[in-house]
């Protein structure tokens, strides 16, 4: 089969489409004929050797989510049949023509949704739902501050939060991305500077000085102080990414006075049962919204897998809005 492969650790120049050995499903697993697999920043980190996959997965084949059709059932699988349209998160190796997924990790693609769209749903949707509700404890009527509103997870979080009755505030360093986010229902967009970003005063003003109950941060260190200053009493900061750096100085006194919390999260290294639980929670709470069109995957571009190197270059430039999807 063909798969996106890294010839070594480094920049986009190490990305190629190559012939590799096809996997086989074990007991409780399903072999999926992958039609689409979205890119994630974890793929860039893995390419540089900074984010290796869990044991048992190849370091040279990236991919954390996929959509396609069931091609083969492993022993003991009864809930699926060959030809079913499915999507799923994966711990790795999703950017290939064939991929193995545990049967309880599969989601049924909604009727009428194309597989290229579906390939952009699982990782962003589950990460956003898990961060907002399981970790963030979001309640209807609360205020959510979502940074880097052009990212795939952020666009999913914005729509899911709005569907839950929350007020959304988004930040970006690009005015065009804020305009696109407003078209998705963003209530308030804040343009922030790359150097010395400031947004807490405006968050306080927009919320009547109360602050945001949940903050989703993909940026990291440069936003740490302003996040704390933006936090409502009892609020929660959920760190999903550290694009601008992981090491920050935190005013613990301010955190204590806010009775707040800071929690980091990633899906990939979690135990299988935890990922199954996240999948089932997403299927229960969000998949009906996807099926009805209230929550839509935001796809910036679909590129054939042979252009995976170009997709890496585009993601590194940070000029995309929503997901970049590779088709197989």
C-alpha positions, 0 to 999 in steps of 0.5 A: 500500500502507499503511505506518507512516510518520513525518510528521516527527522527534519523539515518538509523535505523528508516527506514522501509517498512510499510503498510500505507493508500493509497492516492486518487487523487483530482480534477486535480490530477493523481494517479501514480503506482510508480515503481521507486523513487530515493533518495535525500539528502533531504530524509536524512534531513527529516529523522533527522527532519531537513527538514519537507515537506510542509503542507499537506504531511506526515513527515514520508514518504519521496520521492521527485521524482518518475516514474511509470504508471498512475493508476487512473485519478482524476476529470477533468483530460483530458491530461492523460490516465490510463497506461501512463508511467510518471515521476515527482517531488513531495513535498513528499510521492513519496517513496510508491507504489502509489502517487498523482501528479498534472496533470501538474507536470507529464512528459512523460517517453521517449520511450525506457527508463526504469522506474528505469532510469526514476525515477532518472531523475526529481529532478536532471534534473529539479534542474540542469536546473533551476540552470543553466539557470533560475537562473544562466543565462547560455550562450553558450561558458560560463564556469561552475564550478560544485562542488561535481561532483558525486551527481545526480544533478551534473551529470545532470548539467554537461551533460546539460551544455555540451549540451548547449555548455558550458565548464565544470569544476568539483571538487570532493574529490575523484579521482575516481568520477572525472574519472567517470565525465570525461566519461560523458564529464567533461572538467576539473576535480579538486581534492580538499582536505577535509580540507582547499579546494583550487580550485580558482587558478586552475579555474583562470588558466584554464579560462585565469584568467577570472573565471567561469560564473556560479558556482553550489555549493552543499557543502556550507560554506567551499567553499564560499571564493574560490567560490568568488575568482573563479567568473567571472565578472558578474558571479552567484553562485547558492547554491543548498546544504550545505552538509559541513555547511550553515554558511560562511563569505563572502567578500562583497567587492570581490563580489561587484568588481566581480559584482557577485551574490549569490542565494540559490535555492530549488524546494520543497517548491515553490508554485505549479505554480512555480514548474509547470513552472520548469517542463514545462521548463525542458520538453521543453529544456531537455526532448528532450535531454534525449529522444535522449540520449545526457543527461542520468540519472546516476544511481549508484544502484537500490535497492528494497524498502525493502532495503531503510535503506541500501540506506540511509546508502550508501548515508550517506557514500557519496560513490555513483556516481549518483543516488540511486533508490528504486524499488517498 
